[in-house]
Protein backbone atom coordinates (compact mmCIF):
# COMPACT_ATOMS: atom_id res chain seq x y z
CA UNK A 1 0.00 0.00 0.00
CA UNK A 2 2.76 2.43 0.89
CA UNK A 3 4.51 1.77 -2.42
CA UNK A 4 1.38 2.61 -4.44
CA UNK A 5 0.97 5.92 -2.56
CA UNK A 6 4.64 6.69 -3.22
CA UNK A 7 4.27 5.85 -6.93
CA UNK A 8 1.13 7.98 -7.27
CA UNK A 9 2.82 10.92 -5.53
CA UNK A 10 5.84 10.92 -7.85
CA UNK A 11 3.73 10.43 -10.96
CA UNK A 12 1.78 13.56 -10.07
CA UNK A 13 5.13 15.35 -9.89
CA UNK A 14 5.69 14.33 -13.53
CA UNK A 15 8.41 11.77 -12.92
CA UNK A 16 8.30 9.18 -15.68
CA UNK A 17 10.46 6.49 -14.16
CA UNK A 18 11.71 5.31 -10.81
CA UNK A 19 13.30 2.11 -9.56
CA UNK A 20 12.66 0.39 -6.25
CA UNK A 21 15.39 -1.41 -4.36
CA UNK A 22 16.90 -3.87 -4.98
CA UNK A 23 17.75 -3.21 -8.61
CA UNK A 24 20.40 -4.36 -11.04
CA UNK A 25 22.69 -2.10 -13.08
CA UNK A 26 21.19 -3.63 -16.23
CA UNK A 27 17.73 -2.46 -15.19
CA UNK A 28 19.04 1.09 -14.65
CA UNK A 29 20.71 1.13 -18.08
CA UNK A 30 17.60 -0.29 -19.77
CA UNK A 31 15.33 2.29 -18.16
CA UNK A 32 17.66 5.19 -19.00
CA UNK A 33 17.78 4.06 -22.63
CA UNK A 34 13.99 3.79 -22.72
CA UNK A 35 13.59 7.33 -21.38
CA UNK A 36 16.12 8.66 -23.89
CA UNK A 37 14.28 6.92 -26.75
CA UNK A 38 10.99 8.49 -25.67
CA UNK A 39 12.56 11.92 -25.39
CA UNK A 40 14.03 11.82 -28.90
CA UNK A 41 11.61 13.70 -31.06
CA UNK A 42 11.96 14.13 -34.78
CA UNK A 43 12.77 17.67 -35.80
CA UNK A 44 9.44 19.29 -36.47
CA UNK A 45 8.81 21.93 -39.04
CA UNK A 46 8.74 25.39 -37.51
CA UNK A 47 5.32 26.81 -36.85
CA UNK A 48 4.94 30.02 -38.80
CA UNK A 49 2.08 32.47 -38.60
CA UNK A 50 1.70 34.83 -41.53
CA UNK A 51 -0.72 37.69 -41.91
CA UNK A 52 -0.39 40.39 -44.52
CA UNK A 53 3.33 41.16 -44.66
CA UNK A 54 4.07 40.01 -41.08
CA UNK A 55 5.72 36.64 -40.61
CA UNK A 56 6.24 35.19 -37.11
CA UNK A 57 8.30 32.07 -36.40
CA UNK A 58 7.06 30.58 -33.13
CA UNK A 59 10.02 28.29 -32.53
CA UNK A 60 12.67 30.94 -33.09
CA UNK A 61 10.47 33.69 -31.65
CA UNK A 62 11.36 35.99 -34.54
CA UNK A 63 9.21 38.43 -36.50
CA UNK A 64 9.70 39.90 -39.95
CA UNK A 65 7.66 42.80 -41.29
CA UNK A 66 7.87 43.33 -45.05
CA UNK A 67 10.98 41.14 -45.10
CA UNK A 68 12.76 43.13 -42.38
CA UNK A 69 13.57 41.51 -39.04
CA UNK A 70 11.99 43.27 -36.05
CA UNK A 71 13.29 42.95 -32.49
CA UNK A 72 10.47 42.37 -30.00
CA UNK A 73 10.43 41.82 -26.26
CA UNK A 74 8.93 38.57 -24.97
CA UNK A 75 5.71 40.38 -24.00
CA UNK A 76 5.44 42.09 -27.38
CA UNK A 77 6.01 38.81 -29.21
CA UNK A 78 3.38 36.97 -27.13
CA UNK A 79 0.95 39.84 -27.65
CA UNK A 80 1.48 39.86 -31.41
CA UNK A 81 1.08 36.08 -31.69
CA UNK A 82 -2.11 36.14 -29.62
CA UNK A 83 -3.60 38.78 -31.90
CA UNK A 84 -2.35 37.19 -35.14
CA UNK A 85 -3.76 33.74 -34.40
CA UNK A 86 -7.33 34.96 -34.94
CA UNK A 87 -7.39 38.07 -37.13
CA UNK A 88 -10.52 40.13 -36.59
CA UNK A 89 -11.20 38.72 -33.14
CA UNK A 90 -11.56 41.41 -30.49
CA UNK A 91 -9.58 40.79 -27.29
CA UNK A 92 -10.18 42.58 -24.02
CA UNK A 93 -7.22 43.99 -22.14
CA UNK A 94 -7.64 41.28 -19.49
CA UNK A 95 -7.52 38.51 -22.12
CA UNK A 96 -4.35 39.97 -23.60
CA UNK A 97 -2.73 40.35 -20.19
CA UNK A 98 -3.52 36.72 -19.37
CA UNK A 99 -2.03 35.63 -22.70
CA UNK A 100 1.19 37.59 -22.14
CA UNK A 101 1.63 37.64 -18.36
CA UNK A 102 -0.32 34.56 -17.27
CA UNK A 103 -3.58 34.22 -15.39
CA UNK A 104 -1.94 35.05 -12.07
CA UNK A 105 -0.95 38.59 -13.14
CA UNK A 106 -2.28 41.07 -10.61
CA UNK A 107 -1.14 44.33 -12.13
CA UNK A 108 -3.07 47.15 -13.72
CA UNK A 109 -4.96 46.08 -16.86
CA UNK A 110 -4.02 49.29 -18.70
CA UNK A 111 -0.44 48.00 -18.78
CA UNK A 112 -1.39 46.27 -22.01
CA UNK A 113 -1.93 49.68 -23.64
CA UNK A 114 1.78 50.46 -23.28
CA UNK A 115 2.76 47.08 -24.73
CA UNK A 116 0.43 47.67 -27.70
CA UNK A 117 1.89 51.16 -28.20
CA UNK A 118 5.46 49.78 -28.19
CA UNK A 119 4.48 46.96 -30.54
CA UNK A 120 2.79 49.35 -32.95
CA UNK A 121 5.91 51.53 -33.08
CA UNK A 122 7.90 48.49 -34.15
CA UNK A 123 5.56 46.90 -36.72
CA UNK A 124 3.34 49.66 -38.10
CA UNK A 125 4.74 51.55 -41.12
CA UNK A 126 2.88 54.69 -40.00
CA UNK A 127 1.66 54.95 -36.40
CA UNK A 128 -0.82 57.67 -37.41
CA UNK A 129 -2.55 55.33 -39.88
CA UNK A 130 -2.77 51.94 -38.16
CA UNK A 131 -2.89 48.86 -40.40
CA UNK A 132 -2.42 45.86 -38.13
CA UNK A 133 -3.45 46.40 -34.51
CA UNK A 134 -6.63 48.38 -34.16
CA UNK A 135 -8.24 49.72 -31.00
CA UNK A 136 -11.83 48.68 -30.39
CA UNK A 137 -13.13 51.49 -28.23
CA UNK A 138 -14.15 50.54 -24.67
CA UNK A 139 -13.27 46.88 -25.31
CA UNK A 140 -9.67 46.22 -26.35
CA UNK A 141 -7.75 45.39 -29.51
CA UNK A 142 -7.88 43.32 -32.68
CA UNK A 143 -5.49 42.36 -35.45
CA UNK A 144 -6.54 42.99 -39.03
CA UNK A 145 -5.08 41.59 -42.22
CA UNK A 146 -4.72 44.32 -44.81
Secondary structure, 3 states (H helix, E strand, C coil): CHHHHHHHHHHHCCCCCCCCCCCCHHHHHHHHHHHHHHHCCCCCCCCEEEECCEEEECCCCEEEECCEEECCCHHHHHHHHHHHHCCCCCEEHHHHHHHHHCCCCCCCCCHHHHHHHHHHHHHCCCCCCCCCEEEECCCEEEECCC
